[in-house]
Amino acid sequence: DPEQERVVVNNLLQRQVDGLIVISSNTSDEAYSKIHSYVPVVQLGRQIGDSSLPLIMTDATSATANLIQVLATQYPDEVYYFGGEPGLTPSKQRLEGYALGLQRANVSPRAEWIRQRNYFSYSGYDMMEEVCNELGRSPKALFTASFSLLEGVLQYLNQNPEMQQGLHLASFDDHELLDFMPLRIDSIAQDYTA
């Protein structure tokens, strides 16, 4: 919510903070550019529009492409993508990586493979339910663009264990707990560079 973000930032500025590290869903950096003239502002994880403010971000495109290439080589006839918030920089990069990975594996993407909503776990659940209902089974390969979407997919699979058969899961974001899951889940650990 942009209004809520503005209130939080104003409260921080009133406390005379030494700088701001922002993860914003704004599409314009006008307000942050003004603030940057007297308090340093650094964007973290996503770029605000075409902002020239300092930015620290993961190289999500190449990391995603590498994983998708492996998946698409194994499952050339079906690699689904669940993403969130299409307008955000990380979403764009992860989808670009998905397309690049398919291209490297000589797999033509199908529009129905790509589903995007938001990054809440209920969206992962809903997209998984939708795809399983459409196919009458789980997809052969599925990449979730975030750990929260993966949580929703896992919740659906927990409630519908028959849909776990023949499914290869992969996700952006890594967590140690994935190594202890009964399902094999390939994941990407974020590599931050400034």
Solvent accessible surface area in square Angstrom, and as a share of the most:
residue,aa,sasa,rsa
1,D,116,0.60
2,P,92,0.58
3,E,91,0.41
4,Q,115,0.51
5,E,38,0.17
6,R,125,0.46
7,V,65,0.37
8,V,79,0.45
9,V,13,0.07
10,N,54,0.28
11,N,64,0.33
12,L,61,0.30
13,L,33,0.17
14,Q,143,0.64
15,R,178,0.65
16,Q,154,0.68
17,V,41,0.23
18,D,138,0.71
19,G,31,0.30
20,L,10,0.05
21,I,125,0.64
22,V,12,0.07
23,I,102,0.52
24,S,3,0.02
25,S,60,0.39
26,N,39,0.20
27,T,123,0.71
28,S,64,0.42
29,D,30,0.16
30,E,108,0.49
31,A,61,0.48
32,Y,7,0.03
33,S,49,0.31
34,K,127,0.54
35,I,16,0.08
36,H,66,0.30
37,S,95,0.61
38,Y,146,0.55
39,V,16,0.09
40,P,78,0.49
41,V,0,0.00
42,V,38,0.22
43,Q,1,0.00
44,L,52,0.26
45,G,18,0.17
46,R,52,0.19
47,Q,57,0.25
48,I,1,0.01
49,G,39,0.38
50,D,147,0.76
51,S,9,0.06
52,S,114,0.73
53,L,15,0.07
54,P,64,0.40
55,L,54,0.27
56,I,57,0.29
57,M,30,0.13
58,T,9,0.05
59,D,76,0.39
60,A,2,0.01
61,T,31,0.18
62,S,43,0.27
63,A,28,0.22
64,T,0,0.00
65,A,0,0.00
66,N,85,0.43
67,L,25,0.12
68,I,0,0.00
69,Q,63,0.28
70,V,83,0.48
71,L,1,0.01
72,A,0,0.00
73,T,94,0.55
74,Q,94,0.42
75,Y,58,0.22
76,P,74,0.47
77,D,66,0.34
78,E,12,0.05
79,V,0,0.00
80,Y,6,0.02
81,Y,0,0.00
82,F,0,0.00
83,G,0,0.00
84,G,0,0.00
85,E,68,0.30
86,P,72,0.45
87,G,58,0.56
88,L,25,0.12
89,T,25,0.14
90,P,15,0.09
91,S,1,0.01
92,K,105,0.45
93,Q,36,0.16
94,R,23,0.08
95,L,47,0.24
96,E,99,0.44
97,G,0,0.00
98,Y,1,0.00
99,A,49,0.38
100,L,57,0.28
101,G,0,0.00
102,L,0,0.00
103,Q,124,0.55
104,R,100,0.37
105,A,21,0.16
106,N,141,0.73
107,V,13,0.07
108,S,88,0.57
109,P,76,0.48
110,R,125,0.46
111,A,90,0.70
112,E,89,0.40
113,W,5,0.02
114,I,56,0.28
115,R,29,0.11
116,Q,56,0.25
117,R,93,0.34
118,N,30,0.15
119,Y,44,0.17
120,F,124,0.51
121,S,41,0.27
122,Y,125,0.48
123,S,2,0.01
124,G,0,0.00
125,Y,44,0.17
126,D,57,0.30
127,M,0,0.00
128,M,0,0.00
129,E,66,0.29
130,E,58,0.26
131,V,0,0.00
132,C,1,0.00
133,N,110,0.56
134,E,105,0.47
135,L,58,0.29
136,G,60,0.58
137,R,97,0.35
138,S,6,0.04
139,P,0,0.00
140,K,71,0.30
141,A,0,0.00
142,L,0,0.00
143,F,0,0.00
144,T,0,0.00
145,A,0,0.00
146,S,9,0.06
147,F,49,0.20
148,S,34,0.22
149,L,0,0.00
150,L,1,0.00
151,E,83,0.37
152,G,0,0.00
153,V,0,0.00
154,L,29,0.15
155,Q,90,0.40
156,Y,11,0.04
157,L,1,0.01
158,N,117,0.60
159,Q,103,0.46
160,N,35,0.18
161,P,79,0.50
162,E,112,0.50
163,M,32,0.14
164,Q,50,0.22
165,Q,144,0.64
166,G,66,0.63
167,L,20,0.10
168,H,15,0.07
169,L,1,0.01
170,A,0,0.00
171,S,0,0.00
172,F,0,0.00
173,D,30,0.15
174,D,78,0.40
175,H,84,0.38
176,E,139,0.62
177,L,106,0.53
178,L,11,0.05
179,D,122,0.63
180,F,163,0.68
181,M,68,0.30
182,P,130,0.81
183,L,31,0.15
184,R,158,0.58
185,I,18,0.09
186,D,33,0.17
187,S,37,0.24
188,I,16,0.08
189,A,68,0.52
190,Q,65,0.29
191,D,98,0.51
192,Y,110,0.42
193,T,82,0.48
194,A,120,0.93
